[in-house]
Structures are given as C-alpha cells and as structure tokens.
Amino acid sequence: MTAEDLKSLIGTALACEHIELEGDGRHWFATIVSPEFEGKRAIQRHQRVYAALGTRLQNDEVHALSMRTFTPAEWAAEK
C-alpha cells in the first residue's frame, strides 16, 4: 500500500480538506482534516476513518494507522 493509495481510500470516503501521510507501507501516521468530523469525539472520527479503509486493516494491507483528526476550524487554530 502506498501513501497515494491510502490517501485515495480516505479521500474517497470522507470529504477531506487536507490529508498528510507518513509511513513505510504498513505502519502509517495520518493527519486528516474533514468537515465531517464536526461535532464528533476523537473515537468517532477514528472509527469513520477505519470504516473508509474497510477490510484493508483486517487483511493486514495496513498493519497500523495512527492519526490526528481535525475539523477545518481546529486545523486553522492548530496552525
């Protein structure tokens, strides 16, 4: 799995304003900014991203994914 593959999977399932990925093909760290995270707790946001990956986590195409998730307003404040 490449960073572009992973970015495409997440971006297709979520309306994202920003996706940044670092990793080695199996272990990834993502920063994801989406208006769909508005009003959701961190666990709900992560579940939404995991749902976007579908079976790729279960069949070990993506072994590990750590993430920071932001709404657009949170991301603007973070910068």
C-alpha positions in Angstrom: 0.0 0.0 0.0 1.4 3.4 -1.0 0.7 6.7 0.6 -1.3 7.7 -2.6 -3.4 4.5 -2.3 -4.2 5.2 1.3 -4.9 8.9 0.6 -7.2 8.0 -2.2 -9.1 5.5 0.0 -9.6 8.0 2.8 -10.4 10.9 0.4 -13.0 8.9 -1.5 -14.9 8.0 1.7 -14.5 11.3 3.5 -14.7 14.9 2.3 -11.2 15.9 3.3 -9.6 19.4 3.1 -6.2 18.0 4.0 -4.6 14.6 4.3 -1.0 14.1 5.2 0.6 10.7 5.5 3.9 9.3 6.7 4.8 5.6 6.8 6.6 2.6 5.5 3.8 0.9 3.6 2.4 -1.0 6.6 2.7 1.4 9.5 1.2 4.9 8.9 0.7 8.2 10.7 -2.0 10.4 9.2 -3.2 14.0 9.8 -6.7 14.3 8.4 -8.8 17.5 8.2 -12.5 17.0 7.4 -15.7 18.9 8.0 -17.3 15.5 8.6 -15.6 15.5 12.0 -17.6 18.4 13.2 -19.4 17.5 16.5 -17.7 14.1 16.8 -15.4 12.9 19.5 -11.9 11.6 18.6 -13.0 7.9 18.8 -15.9 8.6 16.4 -13.6 10.4 14.0 -11.1 7.4 14.1 -13.9 5.0 13.5 -15.0 6.9 10.5 -11.5 6.7 9.0 -11.3 3.0 9.8 -14.6 2.4 8.1 -13.1 4.1 5.0 -10.3 1.6 4.9 -12.8 -1.3 5.1 -11.1 -4.7 5.2 -7.6 -3.4 4.5 -6.9 -3.3 8.2 -8.4 -6.7 8.8 -6.4 -8.4 6.0 -3.2 -6.6 7.1 -2.7 -4.4 4.0 -2.5 -1.6 6.5 -1.0 -3.0 9.7 -1.2 0.1 11.8 -2.6 3.6 11.4 -2.1 6.3 14.0 -3.9 9.6 13.3 -4.7 13.1 14.3 -8.1 14.3 13.1 -9.2 17.9 12.9 -12.2 19.9 11.8 -11.3 22.8 9.5 -11.6 25.2 12.4 -9.4 23.1 14.6 -6.8 22.8 11.9 -6.8 26.6 11.4 -6.3 27.1 15.1 -3.5 24.4 15.2 -1.5 26.3 12.6 
